[in-house]
Each structure stands twice: as C-alpha cells, then as structure tokens.
Amino acid sequence: MAETQTYRNYRVLIVDDDNDVLSLLSAWLTQAGFEVVTAKSGEDAIAKIAGTNPKLVITDLYMDGMSGMQLLSEIHKNNPLFPVIMLSGQAQIPDAIKATHLGCSAFLTKPVERDDLVNQVKHVLRLTRDTESDDGFAKNIVYRSKQMADLLESARAVADSNVTVYISGATGTGKEIIAKAIHEASSRRDHPFIAVNCGAIPEQLLESELFGHEKGAFTGANTRHEGLFQAANGGTLFLDEIGDMPLSLQVKLLRVLQDLEVRPVGSVKTFPVNVRIISATHKDLDKAVKAGEFRVDLFYRLKVVPLHMPALAERCDDIPVLAEHFLEKYAKQNNKKKKHFAPDAMDYLISSSWPGNIRQLINVIDLCATLCKTNTISLSLVKTALQDEPREIQTLKQTKDACEKNYLMSVLRITSGHVANAAHIAGRNRTEFYKLLGQHNLDPAQFRFKKES
C-alpha cells in the first residue's frame, strides 16, 4: 500500500490505436497506483501532453498516422530528457536499438506481462525522480558553480540509456571528461570507451580508423584492420571535433547510425554494431549546416540530447576549487609540498579571460608551482605565467550582466529556443523573459532547430 501511494502523483500517458490494449494497460497501471491518461494516436498524444503534463509516455511503435518513433522525436524536440517507453509486437532487434539511440527509455515486446510493464515503469520513473540524488556521478569532476551543477544533472539524467548525446563547447573545456562520466554511469560501463579526434586524422585514414579495412584495400594495407566502431561494440564511441569531419565521411557515418552496421574499406560484407555515440565539437554546427559544411540529417541524428560545456570564464566560481585541485595533483605527482595562491593572485585568476579554458588553467598552475620558490604563489608570478598585458578588471555590473546573458543562453540551448519552457526553467513569466532577452539582444530563433523541408 505504501508503494502504491508513492506513485499516486505520477501521471502516465498510454498511446495505442488498439482499444483493447489501451484498456488492459490502463487497468494494470491504475491498479499499481498510477494516474493514467490514454490517447489513440500520436497526434492525440501530442495534444494531451500539453494539457495533462504526464511524467511518462508509453507508446506503441506501429500506429496509423504518426508512428511511435515519430512521436518520440516530437516529444524530445521540446524536452530531450522526457522518458518514453516503446511497445511493439512486430519489432526486430534493430528497431529496439534505433529507438534507444533516439532516446527511448525502454523497449518492451508484446504481449507484455503485467509485472514486466509495471516494474519497468517504476524503474524509469525512479531514475527520473532520483537524478538529484548523490549517487557518485562524475565524482572526479571538480566544480561548485550552478552552471556545472545544471550540466551534470542533465548528463546524469541521460547516462543510463542509449540516447545519442551531443556536447558543444570551446576547446579545452573538458567535453571528453563529461562523455566519460556518462559512459561510466551507463549500463555500458564494462565495455570500451573509445575516443577519436575527427579533426586530427587525415580524411583517407579516418575512414579506415572508424570503419576498418580489409587486407589490400589500399596501398599500405598489409593486414586486416578492425575499425573503432567494431572495437567499441557494446560500449561508447566518443567522436570529438565532429564538426571537422569531411562531408564524404559524414554520409558514411550517417549510414552506420541508421543501419547499425559497418562495412570496412575494401570489404563486401557488413558487420552489425551496437555502439552508443557521444559527439562533441567547438564549432557552431548550426552555422556549419547553413553554410553547407555539415549535413543537416546527420546533425539531427547526433543532436538528440544537446549538452553545452561552459567556458571557464563563465564558471568563475569553479576557479578556486579547480586551482586547489590542480595544485594538490601537481604536488603528488612531483612529490613536493603543496603550494597556495596569495589572495590577490587568486583574485587575478578569477578575473582572467581564460581563452584556453581548463587546459590553460592547468598549464598556468603547473608553471606557477614549478617556478615558485616559496609556499605562496604571488600575483607577479601569476601574471608572468598568464603572459597578460595589464588590464582593467570588469565592474560588478559588467560581471553580473555577462553571467545573466550566459544563463539565458544556456536555458535557450536546453529548450531549443522554446520561450515558454525556458521562462519556466528561469522562474519568470514570458513577458519578463522576453524583456530579459531584449536587454541582452538574444533571439530565441537562433537556438531553434530548423525542420527539414
């Protein structure tokens, strides 16, 4: 009885064009203590989501009109973290894999057992409810800023799934660290995490590196080579700097993501792969798509759940704890006594622009710790390490304005430019939110996906 009461406030929307299935599933979940809403089509479900605000959607895969896959995509346009369970009596294994890669929380085959359905619903809702709990997620990431707390909350919410994740952010911000944290918190943690920098490998070699090649496929191919997709099978493949991938390879990557199989260079055979994709880039892919430099269909396939890694200057609250962390790490690695920054030196670190982000901070701290002959690192030594010209520190108003603009941009990114959702996250009504956007010259349309024609 206590468990039934626990889920009393959880509303579940069931979508199926079969009245008998709707009645049966509705009865099961109602008996289990859930509040149930039903819809007979994907179009009806979209309307009811807006009006009833369910916590979870259960949908059939094959329906007249809008399919379950299309419904999943429509739901995740507004909220990429929303939990959806897919049901089907006709699905093959590739359907299940595709659904999970598109963000489906679970995939069950019909006829489904009552206990299996109820337990799966409870499991998904429990994951959703517990995203704020201290479960050790990303325990190696040092932070105390709200920006990083919000980012890690979103990353934790999608970790234990197969949904494709896209991480944007400037070079040196630590995008790979977030990708590793997601992998280590997923069910794939016991399988490989393989990272490849798509911009660091020549085009001719990148194809072979990703997809493999047969012996004799090209000059120098003296042995058969297994590509990274096959090497990462069962695990996670991190495609760093995906924005630098040549267009010719983008076509082949899209085919792999759609068909879930790879064909090595020089081979007539294809090999099935089960790999979760996390991609990242410092480039503005929206602009690259408009310029014809990046395929729009691949862009949407990769950007199922977008996460943005803030620049170090946007998370200045983290600089003191990061500095202490890297000083301690330097001391341990070099078997030396840990040093500290003088107060004015720390203030200078906090107010610096950090174009190189975390990587630059590590280099500066290592240099300061190496050159400092006392236990206290002085302001002059920090200036030398940063190689800065004298400059004025920003006023309090300038700093507050910059932080407010960065926050507004973050919620617009998270909601793909949906003003009502962004205003809700920010705790403002739409009129106030539009006024704030105007003050910072921000256009919500710049953060929205363009629908393919």
Buried (B, 14 or more C-beta within 10 A) or exposed (E): EEEEEBBEEBBBBBBBBBEEBBEBBBEBBEEBBBBBBBBBBBBBBBEBBEEEEBBBBBBBBBBEEBBBBBBBBBBBEBBBBBBBBBBBEEBEEEBBBBBBBBBBBBBBBBEBEBEEBBEBBBBBBEBBEEBEEEEEBBEEBBBEBEBBEBBBEBBBBBBBBBBBBBBBBBBBBBBBBBBBBBBBBBEBBEBBBBBBBBBEBEEEEBBBBBBBBBEEBEEEBEEBBBBBBBBBBEBBBBBBBBBBBBEEBBEBBBBBBBBBBBBBBBBEEBBEBBBBBBBBBBBEBBEBBEEEBBBBBBBBBBBBBBBBBBBBBBBBBBBBEBBBBBBEBBBEEEEEEEBBBBEEBBBBBBBBEBEBBBBBBBBBBBBBBEEBEEEEBBBEBBBBBBEEEEEEEEEEEEEEBBBEBBBBBBBBBBBBBBBEBBBBBBEBEEEEBBEBBEEBEBEBEEBBBEEEE
